[in-house]
Amino acid sequence: MDIVIVVTQSNNVKLFVYLRKKT
């Protein structure tokens, strides 16, 4: 479970950074 949570958080951070760079 912990690994899944870490992967999800990592993907969320990447998406967040991607959206911030776009704006």
C-alpha positions in Angstrom: 0.0 0.0 0.0 2.7 2.4 0.9 4.4 2.0 -2.5 1.1 2.8 -4.3 0.6 5.9 -2.2 4.1 7.1 -2.9 3.6 6.5 -6.6 0.3 8.4 -6.5 1.9 11.4 -4.7 4.8 11.4 -7.2 2.4 11.5 -10.1 0.4 14.3 -8.5 3.5 16.3 -8.0 4.6 15.8 -11.6 1.1 16.8 -12.8 1.1 19.9 -10.5 4.5 21.0 -11.7 3.4 20.4 -15.3 0.3 22.5 -14.9 2.3 25.3 -13.2 4.8 25.4 -16.0 2.0 25.6 -18.6 0.4 28.6 -16.9 
